[in-house]
Amino acid sequence: MIDVGTFLARASSDSQDRLIEADEPLAGLQRRCGGELPGVIAVPALLELVRKCRLFRLKSSQAIQAQDGENQIDAWVEVTPKQGESSGCDIVATSWKSQPMKLENLVEYAERKAAIDRQLAELHARLDPAQNILAVEAQALDLADLAARMAQGAGQPWTDFVTIVGSTQRQPMHWRLLDGATLVIDGSDRRWKAGFVPLGVPEPGSAGFELYFVADQPLIRTQSAILQRPDRSKATMVGRDIAPVLRQPIARIVANAETIRTRLAGPLADEYGRYATDISAAGKHLLALVEDLADLEIVEAENFSTAPDRIDLADVARRAAGILSVRAQEKGIAIEAPQDGAHLPAIGEFRRVLQVLLNLVGNAIRYTPEGSTIWLRLAREEGIARVIVADQGPGLTEEQQKKVFEKFERLGRTGDGGTGLGLYISRRLARAMNGDLTVESAPGEGARFILDIPANQVAVTRP
């Protein structure tokens, strides 16, 4: 551990919370977090403390934590507002301690943050390395106009379509500064925060970004507004009415519990960490149930259909394996995904195919013993693109294989966090894409779940 102990570093901010000058190591931390000097304070905990002191004109001091991508920094910071209503603050940092972060902790943190962002987000976008829009999808009614404008403006910076609160810097800003930025969006009364997931190695963002918009509160829809819709019956529907109302508060419970459990908000007694773990697990189970019931309603609707597109089934398989890699590592399970150079052109809806594979790999992780391996294998027959998810679990009898795709069927398992709907929904999705989902297994020999969708004769250009 590097321990600078009582090392003293001074800095100064202005009325817009920009760091005007700073001694080392504060100046270095500012730059490593994606900021500039002078520039908006890029260390979230320090920015929050300085902003509060400036607004309330009160001197304050507290311990802060920060990560610069390689090290975790702990320091005691004292902030004193300067004289004058429109002035900034003087900053003094002492007891500076820096400790290298373990690589696995960085991976876990990034995966955990991405998972939380995905659960809370109501708009998802894919950006190129210059933060220009490639694709966008919105789930919130008050973001429909924004999503349409962003889709029409593909190739433009995403920041052209929103207002970033408190920012006077020219765009595009470094993604670390934009991660967590507060947004104002025309047509929405809610405040939003931007979330970034950088793609590419070894340089984060070299392959683009996933962008998420998370609201400060759920979109409130009154019961009278629901009942007055002319295009639907008066019956309350899980997917349309209940799920949107429950999804946000449950996801926030999970996010807050994860923040407490991982001590991102500060030190915590072990017993309270265990309580937070239980709260998070219960919240995730409830959220999974809500999502499954919403999906069940969708796939059983008479007019349900998918949006077929040209996809690379190998790429989707690699993404599913990557998303669930941390969960597998926690159980000591290895996932063998298709190699980077492998491609399998197919016709299907990307989001739905990914949903099916996440369910299959997630089930394999849940029921496969520690220290084993899960394989994702590709195959092609005439007119069919196939991905096989094979595990080393206990396997299924012939009778269990007949029941495994039935609604709410859990084969007698309890306490595993499942809802008994995943495989039923996955088969419905596969068949809606003119494919199928089947299983081959025997007791003690693991299971092979086989997803077939139509093959595409056109070469795939996506890397």
Phi, psi and omega in degrees: 000138173269123183232109180272355175058241185269023180307137184252124176233134180248151178207167181218138178241163178253190185290347178254020178059036173264140177280111184277317178211154182199142172279164170285147007268004179298319181297318179294320178297319178304314181289319181293337177272007175098004181268177178237168178225107002285154179175167180303138181303122186264355178267110188307313183296321179290319179300317180297316180294314181297319181297317179296316181296321180293317183292318184264358179054042181235138174287139182210154177215143179194166176279139176233157175235148178208156173234136181251016181100336179232327185235153169258128183248131173241133181208157173258122186241134176243126183241129181235120178297140176284164178292140180107137185296328185256020182267170179265219186222154168263137186236133176231127179246131177228175179049050184280123179230134180232129182228128180302136177274139177292145182302318181296328177293322178296317180295314180298318180297314180297317180295319181295316180297317180297319180296318179295315179300317181296323180292320184276335191292146175243358170219134178236136177221151174249128183243155174275178183300338178267011179068027173272149186286131172254316180204155181211146177215131180237145179251343184270141180298323182280004175248004184299315180296317179299314181299320179295318180293321179293322179296319178290333181264027179307135183100346177265159175296139181297334182291347177291344189252000181223168174250126179266115185295130174077007183258129175241005181280152178289149179264156357278141174275163176298142186299331179295327177287329182276339179293115182093002180294143178277135184239147169245131185237128177300132179094355179234133178275353183268155172270147185233154172239142178270138175237135182244139168238105181289142180246148177106147176225152000279348182266111180302130180097351182294338176253013180104195185217153162261131183243134180233142172249124181242129183275156178283346179202156179291157177284118183274125175236122182287157179297323181296322179295324179295315185287338184272359180297130183283343189260020182203165179282174181278356180290136178286132183249140183299308185294323186271327189247309186281312184302312180299327181286322184274329189302312185294308180297323179293317179297324179291324176300314179297315182298315180293321178295321178294321178298317179292313184300319184271004176060029177291337180268358179135176181301152183206141176296147184302321183296324178287329174298321178292322177300316180297323177298316178296318179298316180298316181297317179294320178296319179296321178296316180295319179295320178297322179295315178300314181295318180294319179294322177295316178295322179300316178298320182292310187289339179267358178291144183297327184262016182292135175208161178258173179248086185295144180211169176278118182231166174253108184297329177294319179296317179296320178297318178296320179296316179299317179296319180294319181297323185260010185295321181294317178300320179293318180299325179299333178259006181070027182258135177264140175246120177260104181265166176302144180297157183302328182277355183278139178223145177217093182298136182210169176244118180184170177274118186309310185298320182286322177296317178298320179300316180296314182293324176297322178293316182294315180291321178299318177297318180299319178296320183295322189252359180268138181292158179300146177081005182261188184230143173245132182248139169245109185246147180253150176207161179216129171243176184300113178081001184231132171255133190228139170233133184246127176254109184246140180230176179246034180284192184289346180082175183231141173285170178299322179294320178293324178296329178288332185262343194297335180264008180280156182294133179063017181275123180236009175054036176082000181281142177226152175073017181259003178085357181277161179251349182078014181245341188303310183288325176299312180294319181298319179293320178299320179294315180301316181289330176293337177264020180064032177235208179198164176228121183229173180223144172232131183196169173204146181306129178081001183239017179075187181223150176235108176266129190242118177257121176247133171222164182299140178280157178243130183279346183277136181296144179272133180258345180295136181293000000 
